[in-house]
Amino acid sequence: MAEIGSATIEAIYRYPVKGLSPEPLESVVLTPSETLPFDRAYAIENGPGPFDPANPKHLQKIHFVMLMRNEQLAKLRTHFDDLTHTLTVTTAGKQIARVDLRTPEGKTIIEDIIAATVTSGLRGRPRVVSSPGHSFSDVAAKCLHVINSASLRVLEAMLGAAVDPRRFRPNLVLDGLAPWRERELLGKRLRGNGTTLEIFKRTERCAATNVDPEAAVRAGDIPAFLLKAFGNTDFGVYARVVEGGRIAPGNAFDVTG
């Protein structure tokens, strides 16, 4: 395949609990046809829901507590430990929980915190759910979400305001591509450090992007702005892992087609 450009990894994030805070990673090992390790490994159902841990299936995000409708979630800062499945929760700089998400007691504590934090939009008692190997991504395919730093800078200029990249819940933030170049890369591959990603879908944005991850309030209407400017709400792309290996910020990808 011919090389048609290059990009550098600026940041890597994962989201162990769907809707809760991102975790920046110093490096990560990619596995073919998988997400980042523990990315969206847990979710919180919004009241009684259809998720069956014994028969896990992809469900629309509307079934879960999420930033699109529950911006108060951004008040919580979380950290997940892979080995022990321990979730540490802080708010306003104070630790309020440190629990094992595999235990009924740990789940109950997190459910109580969510019920107290989310002041509107709950349809019943929250329920922490998971199933080994399942990811609660917004798309059924196990993949990574990628955004382009140059597109973000142009979007900021168009809006006349700074936009935190974490609003878009990316797994990879890339720099070095031309603005909006990612929109043209469907079917193309990113190759670097022994790894290969294949881009297969644009990301349609929802109201979650309107939530300021620091202030935990809504600020602006990014999907509406994108729709007016481009005729669609796309920002970012999804990519499958074709060949695995370790990646880290600063690593370069060659774009091939």
N, C-alpha and C positions, 0 to 999 in steps of 0.2 A: 504494500500500500504506500502511496506517495505521502510525504509529509506536507502538511498544509498550514502549519503554525505550531506554536508552543505556548505553554502556560506554566505558572509556578503555583504550588500550593501555599496559600497565605494563612489558612487556618483550617483546623479539623474540629468538628463538634459531633457529639452524640447526645441522645435524649433518652436515658434509661426508662423514665416514666413519661408516657405520652402526656403532653400539655404542661409538664413541669420544666424546670430550667435546663438549659444546655450545659454540657460539660466540655470544655476545650481539652483536646488530647495532644500530647507532645509527640506521639507516634501511635500507629495502629497497624495491625496485620489484617489485610483484606483476604477474604476467602471467596472463591468463585461461587456465584449465585446466592450470596448471603448479604445481609446488612453489615454495618459496623457491629462489632461485638456488643450485645445488650442494647442496641438501639431500639427504642420503643418496646423493650422486653416486657414492660408492665404498662397497664392503663387503668383508668378509674372510670368505671361505668357511672353514668348519670342516672341514678335510680335503678330499679329493676331492669335488666337488659337481657339480650339473647345470647351473650357470649357463653360458650360451653367449653371449659378447659379440656374436657376429654375428647372433644371434636372441634378443635379451633378452626374458625373460618374468618376470612377477611370481612370486616364490617365497616360500614360508613362511619365517619367520625362523629356524626350526630348522636351516636349512642354513648359517647364518652364526654366526660368533663374536658373542656378544651378552651384554648385562648380565643377562638373565634367568637364564643358567646360568654366566656367566663374569664374576663381579663384580670380578675382578682388573683388568679393563680400566679401571676407574675410577681406577687408580693413574696412568694416563697422561693428560697434558694435551696437547692438540693445537691447532694453528692452521693453517688452510688459506688459501693465497693463490690467488684466482680466476684471475689472469692467467697464473701460471706453474705452477699445480697443485702448488705446493710445500707439503708437509706438514712442519711443525716439531713435534717430539715432545719433551716434557720430563717428568721424573719426579723427585719430591723436590726440585724447584727447579733441576734440572740438565738442560740440553739434551743429548739423546742421539741425535737424528737431525734432519736437514733435507734432505729428498729430493724429487725430482720424481716424483710417483706415476704419470706416464705412461711412465716408463722401467723396463726390466727390473731395473736396478740398484736403483732406488728402491723398487720393489715388494719385492725380495728383502730389503732392509734392514728394511722394516716387517714383513714376514713373520717375520723372525728375532726382532724385538722382541716380537711377539705370542706366538711360540712360547716365548720365555723368560719372559714375563709371566703368561700363563695357565697355572696350575700343575695344573689338572684340567679334564677335559671336552673336551680336544682329540681329534678322531677321526683326525687325520693332520696333515700340514704345512699351516698356514694359507696361503690364496691370496688376494691382493688382486685384486678384480674390479671392472670398470666397463664401461659402454657409453654412448656419447654420447646424452644426452637421457633416459637411464633413471634412475629413482629406486628405491632399495631400501627403500621404505617398508613398514610392516607391512600396509598395505592397497594394493590394486591401483590405485585411483584416485589421480591426482596431486592433492594437496590440502594443506591446512595443518591442524595439530593445535592446538586451542584449549583452554585451561583457564581457570577462573574463580577469581580470587583469593579471593573471598568464600567459595566452597566449600572452598578450601584452609584458610582460617582456621577454619572450623567443624570440618573434619576434624581439625585440630591440637588443637582444644579437646576433641573426642571422644576422641582418642588420648591426650591429656595429654602431648604431646610436639611439638616443632617438626618440620616436614616441609619439606624443601627442594623448591621447585617443580620443580627440574630432575630430580627422581625421575620425573616424568611425561613427560619429553622433549617439552615443548610447543614449538610454533613461536610462538604468541602467548599471552601471559598478559594477561587482561583484568580490569579492576577496574570496579566500579560496578553490576554485576548483583547481584541478590539471591542468597543462597546456593542452590545447586542449580538456579537458573533455567535454566542451559544445557541441562539434561535435557529441558526443555519446548520447546526451540527448533528441533526438527527441521523442516525445510522453511522456516524463517524466514531472513531476510537481515540481514547487518550492512553498513551503508552509511556511508562516511565518506572524506573526502579524495579524492573521485572514484572510490573503489574500492567494489566490492560482493563480499561473500562469502556463500555459501549453505550453511547447515548441513545435513548429510545423514546423519550417523551418530554415535551415541554411541561412546565409546572403551572397550572392555573391557580391564581392566588385567591385567597378568601380573606375575610375580615380579621383573621388572626394577625395579619401584617400591619393592622392599624394599632396594635397594642405596643406601647413603649415598654421594653423589657425591664427598664430600670425604674420608671415611675409607676408601672402597673396601671396605666390609664390609656384610653384611646386618644390618639393624636393623628388627625388626618384621615384620608380615605384613599389608600394606595390602589386597591383594585379599581375603584371608579376612575382614578386618574389614569391608570394604565389603559383602561377601556376607552377613555376619551382620546388619549394620545395615539394608541396603536390599534384600536379596534378589537383588542383582546385583553385578558388579564394576566398574560404569561409573564413570569419572571423566574428564571432558573430552569434547570432540566434534570431529569432522572437518568441515572446511568447504572447498568448492570456490571458487576465484577466478572470479567471473563477469565483473567489470570490473576492469581493472588500474590501477595507479598507485603512487605512492610513499607509504609509510606510515612512521611513526616513533613511538617511545614518547611518550606525551602526546597523540597523536591520538585523536579520539573517533569512535565508531561509533554510529549510530542503529540500533536493532533494529526491523525492520519485518516485517509478516506479511500 
